[in-house]
Amino acid sequence: MSTAGSELSITFPGRNFSTTECWEQFPGLTRTSHKGGARGWQTKCKTAAGDPRQASLVTNLSATDTRINLDETGQYQFVIQGQNCTASVRRTRTLTLIQREGEAEPAASTSAPAPIPEPKPVREARCKTTGLPERLEVRPSRKLMRPGEEFTFRASVVDAANCPLSIAPSWQVVAGGTFLQLAGSGKVTVAPSAPEALGRVQATIGDRSVSVQVEVVSQDRYDALTKQGDFNAEGESSEAAVARIASSTLGSRSGVAEDEAHAKKVAFVAVVGGLALALGVLGLVIVARGRRTSAAPSTRTIRPSSPVASSVAPHRPGKICPTCREEYPSGAEFCDSDGNRLIAFSADAAIGPAGGVCPVCGQGYDPGVSVCPKHQEPLVPALAMPEKRSGAAVGRKICPVCGTQFPGDSQFCGTCGAALVPVN
């Protein structure tokens, strides 16, 4: 770079540039005005009035002791086949001083450079000010555990902007208290002598709660279930259990807990659920009146725990499905209609609230669960699902986990609860 009076001349690879001209080298472009000084220059260029390629440029340069900035704007208008084409362009370039002519290069420092301190984690600007709790999330929603194991569920509370809040939920065991123990925040321990069973642990913030499932299984069943794809190698499902905290303050009874689902699906499920509930209540009233007025002892068709045809049992069943209320003998473990684990038969279980069924996979869940943890679909009442059994078995099915065969109208294995597949 050199100077000529108050103007600068700069040499670039393949080109020499002066502050007296425009940066753009356009055919037919001529300078129309120029002004400059010690620290700033402006040049205007324009094509002739009769040129079909009209262009107008303004080139500005400013300089400091160590930097030169070039900023050029251009307006273009071409006529191509009778059509006008216009464009606006801006070009910028910055030159920074490395070494002044005649000065020696700075000596290289022999001392080791000072260590660069680790940057402190910076909280996002949007989370500097947090709002009220909006959502409680617990991961995973389902966990396979073997006797003697311990696991800590991960809970988080966020506001409407998804910013984390320093709020810890309270925990309690709501099912499986005989073999599950809580220690600390979400840490669950399974008793070494625990049988295969299904338990539930609940996290609560104010008056909003969400529960997660703990399934105690043997080593063989643990390996089989992790290979099916619903759980990873650590026995965790990929889904989270989520509850909305819609109230403006914790503990407010005016809020409504919502699960993450599409509004249309929720409306559909609400309508179907209301109809099914009304039909269920009417059916219970009719059954209760029939039992009081009937002089003869009643009998009920009970599904066997093995793949043998159903038979009429003259006594009360030993177990019942908490989802569809189907009754089974004491030796059965899982419902062959929806795959839910059976519970001991009792009067409360027979007339209490029923569970729901996932409309995608057909899996049944206990009362209180509103969303399928596998597909995040709102559950529907068992009565609202289309009847899957035609009354006559067509072919046979087999359990891919334990290998037991069942009639063709069964959907799940009554021994281990896995979904059945047709026998080839």
C-alpha positions in Angstrom: 0.0 0.0 0.0 1.2 3.5 -0.8 -0.1 7.1 -0.7 -0.3 9.8 -3.3 -1.3 13.0 -1.6 -4.5 12.2 0.4 -5.3 9.2 -1.7 -4.3 5.6 -1.1 -3.2 3.0 -3.6 -3.5 -0.7 -2.6 -2.1 -3.7 -4.4 -4.1 -6.9 -4.4 -3.2 -10.2 -6.0 -3.9 -9.5 -9.7 -5.2 -6.0 -9.3 -4.3 -2.4 -8.2 -6.9 -0.3 -6.5 -7.1 3.4 -5.7 -9.4 5.3 -3.4 -10.2 7.5 -6.4 -12.2 4.8 -8.2 -15.1 2.4 -7.5 -14.2 -1.2 -6.6 -16.6 -2.7 -9.2 -14.9 -2.9 -12.7 -18.0 -2.7 -14.9 -17.8 -2.1 -18.7 -19.1 1.4 -19.5 -18.9 2.5 -15.9 -17.4 6.0 -15.3 -16.8 8.0 -12.2 -19.3 10.8 -11.6 -18.0 12.2 -8.3 -15.3 11.8 -5.7 -14.4 13.2 -2.4 -11.8 12.2 0.2 -9.6 13.1 3.1 -7.1 11.7 5.5 -9.5 9.0 7.0 -12.4 8.7 4.5 -13.1 8.5 0.8 -16.3 8.3 -1.3 -16.6 7.6 -5.0 -19.7 7.4 -7.2 -19.8 5.7 -10.6 -22.5 5.4 -13.2 -23.1 4.0 -16.7 -24.1 6.3 -19.6 -27.8 7.2 -19.9 -28.3 5.3 -23.2 -26.6 2.1 -22.0 -29.1 -0.8 -21.7 -27.1 -2.1 -18.7 -27.8 0.7 -16.2 -25.6 0.6 -13.1 -25.0 3.0 -10.2 -22.3 2.5 -7.6 -21.3 4.2 -4.3 -17.9 3.1 -2.9 -17.0 4.2 0.7 -13.6 3.7 2.4 -12.7 4.5 6.0 -9.3 4.0 7.7 -7.9 3.8 11.2 -4.3 3.3 12.3 -4.6 -0.5 11.9 -7.6 -1.1 9.7 -9.2 -0.1 6.4 -12.9 -0.8 5.7 -14.4 -0.9 2.2 -18.2 -0.7 1.8 -19.8 -0.5 -1.7 -23.5 -0.5 -2.7 -24.7 -1.0 -6.3 -28.0 -0.7 -8.1 -28.4 -2.6 -11.5 -31.1 -2.5 -14.1 -30.8 -4.6 -17.3 -33.2 -4.9 -20.2 -33.2 -8.5 -21.5 -35.6 -9.4 -24.3 -37.9 -6.5 -23.4 -38.0 -7.4 -19.7 -36.5 -5.2 -17.0 -34.2 -7.0 -14.5 -33.2 -5.1 -11.3 -30.8 -6.0 -8.5 -29.2 -4.5 -5.4 -25.7 -5.5 -4.3 -23.6 -4.7 -1.3 -19.8 -5.6 -1.0 -17.7 -5.2 2.1 -14.0 -5.9 2.7 -11.7 -5.3 5.7 -7.9 -4.9 5.6 -6.0 -5.3 8.9 -2.4 -4.2 9.6 0.0 -7.0 10.2 3.4 -5.2 10.0 4.4 -1.6 9.2 7.0 -1.1 6.4 10.5 -0.8 8.0 9.5 -2.3 11.3 11.1 -5.5 12.5 8.9 -8.5 13.1 8.0 -9.0 16.7 10.2 -11.6 18.5 8.5 -14.9 19.1 7.8 -15.4 22.8 9.8 -18.3 24.3 7.6 -18.6 27.4 4.7 -21.0 27.4 1.4 -19.3 26.7 -0.8 -18.7 29.6 -3.5 -21.4 29.9 -6.8 -20.4 28.7 -9.3 -20.7 31.5 -12.2 -23.0 31.0 -15.3 -21.1 30.0 -17.9 -21.1 32.6 -21.2 -22.5 31.6 -23.4 -19.6 30.6 -27.1 -20.1 31.1 -29.2 -19.2 28.2 -30.5 -15.6 28.2 -34.1 -16.8 28.0 -33.6 -18.8 31.2 -32.2 -16.0 33.3 -35.7 -15.3 34.5 -37.8 -18.4 35.0 -41.5 -18.7 35.2 -44.0 -20.9 37.1 -43.7 -24.7 36.9 -45.4 -25.9 33.7 -44.4 -29.6 33.2 -43.2 -32.5 35.3 -41.2 -35.1 33.4 -39.8 -38.4 34.7 -37.5 -40.7 32.7 -37.8 -43.5 31.9 -41.5 -44.2 32.0 -40.9 -48.0 32.3 -37.9 -49.8 33.9 -37.1 -53.5 33.9 -35.4 -54.5 37.2 -34.1 -57.8 38.6 -34.3 -58.8 42.2 -31.7 -57.0 44.3 -31.1 -54.2 41.8 -31.4 -50.4 42.4 -32.1 -47.6 40.0 -32.7 -43.8 40.2 -35.4 -42.2 38.1 -34.6 -38.9 36.5 -37.1 -36.1 37.2 -37.2 -32.6 35.9 -39.5 -29.6 36.3 -39.6 -26.9 33.6 -41.5 -23.7 33.0 -43.4 -22.7 29.8 -40.2 -21.7 28.1 -38.7 -25.2 28.8 -36.3 -23.7 31.3 -35.3 -26.0 34.1 -36.4 -25.2 37.7 -34.7 -26.1 40.9 -37.8 -27.9 42.2 -37.5 -31.5 43.4 -40.7 -33.7 43.4 -41.7 -35.9 46.3 -41.7 -39.6 45.7 -43.8 -42.6 46.9 -44.4 -46.2 46.0 -48.1 -46.6 44.9 -47.9 -50.2 43.9 -45.5 -53.0 44.9 -44.6 -51.7 48.4 -43.9 -55.3 49.6 -40.9 -55.6 47.3 -39.9 -51.9 46.3 -38.2 -49.5 48.6 -37.5 -45.7 48.1 -34.2 -44.2 49.2 -33.5 -40.5 48.4 -35.0 -38.7 45.4 -36.3 -41.3 43.0 -33.9 -44.1 44.0 -35.7 -47.4 43.9 -34.4 -50.7 45.3 -35.9 -54.1 44.6 -35.8 -56.7 47.4 -33.5 -59.6 46.7 -36.3 -62.1 47.3 -38.8 -60.2 45.1 -41.0 -62.3 42.7 -41.8 -61.3 39.2 -44.3 -58.5 39.7 -45.4 -55.0 38.5 -44.9 -51.9 40.7 -45.4 -48.2 40.4 -43.5 -45.2 41.7 -45.1 -41.8 41.8 -43.5 -38.3 41.6 -45.6 -35.4 42.9 -45.3 -31.6 42.5 -48.0 -29.8 44.5 -51.2 -31.4 43.5 -49.9 -32.9 40.2 -48.5 -36.4 40.0 -47.0 -38.7 37.4 -46.3 -42.4 37.9 -43.6 -44.7 36.3 -43.7 -48.4 36.0 -41.2 -50.8 37.6 -41.4 -54.4 36.3 -39.5 -57.0 38.3 -38.4 -59.8 36.0 -36.0 -62.8 36.0 -32.7 -62.7 34.2 -34.1 -64.8 31.3 -37.1 -62.6 30.8 -34.9 -59.4 31.2 -32.7 -60.6 28.3 -35.8 -61.5 26.2 -37.5 -58.2 26.7 -34.4 -56.1 26.0 -34.0 -57.9 22.7 -37.6 -57.1 21.6 -36.7 -53.4 21.2 -39.1 -51.8 23.7 -36.2 -51.4 26.2 -32.5 -50.6 25.8 -29.7 -52.8 27.2 -30.1 -51.1 30.7 -33.8 -52.1 30.7 -35.1 -48.5 30.2 -37.8 -47.4 27.8 -37.1 -44.4 25.6 -40.3 -42.6 26.6 -40.8 -40.2 29.5 -43.8 -39.9 31.8 -45.1 -36.4 31.6 -47.7 -34.4 33.5 -48.7 -30.8 32.8 -48.9 -28.3 35.7 -51.5 -26.0 34.3 -52.3 -24.1 37.4 -50.8 -20.6 38.1 -49.6 -21.6 41.5 -48.5 -24.9 43.1 -51.3 -26.6 45.0 -54.1 -24.8 43.1 -57.1 -27.1 42.6 -58.3 -25.1 39.7 -55.6 -26.4 37.3 -56.0 -29.4 35.1 -53.3 -32.0 34.5 -52.9 -32.8 30.8 -50.8 -35.4 29.1 -48.9 -34.6 25.9 -51.3 -35.6 23.2 -53.1 -34.0 20.2 -56.2 -32.1 21.1 -58.4 -33.9 18.6 -57.3 -37.3 20.0 -58.0 -36.2 23.5 -61.5 -35.0 22.5 -62.2 -38.3 20.8 -61.0 -40.3 23.7 -63.1 -38.2 26.1 -66.3 -38.8 24.1 -65.6 -42.6 23.8 -64.6 -42.9 27.4 -67.8 -41.1 28.6 -70.0 -43.4 26.6 -68.1 -46.5 27.8 -68.3 -45.4 31.4 -72.1 -44.9 31.1 -72.5 -48.3 29.6 -70.3 -49.8 32.3 -72.3 -48.3 35.1 -75.5 -49.4 33.6 -74.1 -53.0 33.2 -73.0 -53.1 36.8 -76.4 -52.0 38.1 -78.1 -54.7 36.0 -75.6 -57.4 37.2 -76.1 -56.3 40.8 -79.9 -56.5 40.6 -79.6 -59.9 38.9 -77.4 -61.3 41.6 -79.8 -60.1 44.4 -82.9 -61.5 42.7 -81.4 -64.8 41.4 -82.0 -67.8 43.5 -79.6 -70.1 41.7 -75.9 -69.7 42.2 -74.3 -67.8 39.3 -71.5 -69.2 37.2 -69.0 -67.3 35.0 -66.8 -68.3 32.1 -63.2 -68.1 33.2 -60.1 -68.1 31.0 -57.6 -70.8 31.8 -53.9 -69.8 32.4 -52.8 -72.4 29.9 -53.6 -72.6 26.1 -56.6 -74.9 26.7 -60.2 -74.0 25.6 -62.3 -72.0 28.2 -64.4 -73.9 30.7 -67.2 -72.9 33.1 -66.0 -72.8 36.7 -68.6 -73.0 39.6 -66.4 -70.9 41.9 -65.0 -67.4 42.2 -61.9 -66.8 40.1 -58.5 -66.3 41.7 -57.4 -63.3 39.6 -58.8 -60.5 37.5 -57.5 -58.2 34.8 -57.4 -54.6 36.1 -58.0 -53.3 32.5 -60.8 -55.3 31.0 -62.2 -57.1 34.2 -61.8 -60.5 32.6 -61.6 -63.2 35.3 -59.0 -65.9 35.4 -58.0 -68.8 37.7 -55.2 -68.5 40.2 -52.5 -69.9 38.0 -52.8 -67.3 35.3 -50.3 -64.4 35.2 -51.3 -62.1 32.3 -54.5 -61.2 30.5 -54.5 -62.8 27.0 -56.7 -60.0 25.7 -54.6 -56.9 26.5 -51.4 -58.3 28.1 -51.7 -56.6 31.5 -50.5 -58.4 34.6 -53.4 -59.9 36.6 -54.2 -59.0 40.2 -55.9 -61.0 43.0 -59.6 -61.0 42.7 -61.6 -58.9 45.1 -64.9 -57.1 45.3 -63.1 -53.8 45.0 -61.2 -54.9 42.0 -64.3 -56.2 40.3 -66.3 -52.9 40.6 -63.6 -50.3 41.0 -62.3 -48.1 38.1 -61.0 -50.0 35.1 -57.8 -49.3 33.2 -57.3 -48.3 29.6 -56.0 -49.9 26.4 -53.6 -48.4 23.8 -55.4 -48.0 20.5 -52.1 -48.8 18.6 -50.6 -51.8 20.3 -53.6 -53.1 22.3 -51.6 -53.2 25.5 -53.7 -52.7 28.7 -52.7 -50.6 31.7 -53.8 -50.2 35.3 -56.3 -47.5 36.4 -54.7 -44.1 36.6 -52.5 -44.5 33.5 -53.8 -42.2 30.8 -51.1 -42.4 28.0 -49.4 -45.4 26.4 -45.7 -45.1 27.4 -44.7 -46.9 24.2 -46.6 -44.8 21.6 -47.7 -41.7 23.6 -51.3 -42.3 22.6 -54.2 -41.6 24.9 -55.6 -44.8 26.3 -59.2 -45.7 25.6 -61.5 -47.9 27.7 -61.4 -51.6 27.0 -65.1 -51.5 26.1 -64.4 -49.0 23.3 -61.8 -51.2 21.6 -63.2 -53.4 18.7 -63.7 -57.0 19.7 -60.6 -59.0 18.6 -61.9 -62.4 19.2 -64.4 -63.9 16.8 -65.6 -66.7 19.1 -63.9 -69.4 17.1 -60.2 -69.9 17.1 -58.7 -69.6 13.6 -55.3 -71.4 13.6 -53.0 -71.1 16.6 -50.5 -68.5 18.0 -47.2 -68.9 19.8 -45.3 -66.8 22.3 -42.0 -65.6 20.9 -40.5 -65.4 24.4 -41.5 -68.6 26.2 -42.7 -70.7 23.2 -46.1 -71.5 24.6 -48.9 -72.0 22.1 -52.4 -70.5 22.4 -55.7 -70.5 20.5 -55.9 -68.1 17.6 -58.2 -65.7 19.4 -55.6 -64.9 22.1 -53.6 -61.7 21.7 -51.0 -61.9 24.5 -49.2 -64.7 26.4 -50.9 -65.7 29.6 -47.6 -66.8 31.1 -45.2 -64.0 30.4 -47.4 -61.2 28.8 -45.6 -61.0 25.5 -47.5 -60.3 22.3 -48.3 -63.5 20.4 -47.5 -64.3 16.8 -49.2 -66.8 14.4 -47.8 -70.3 14.1 -46.2 -70.8 10.7 
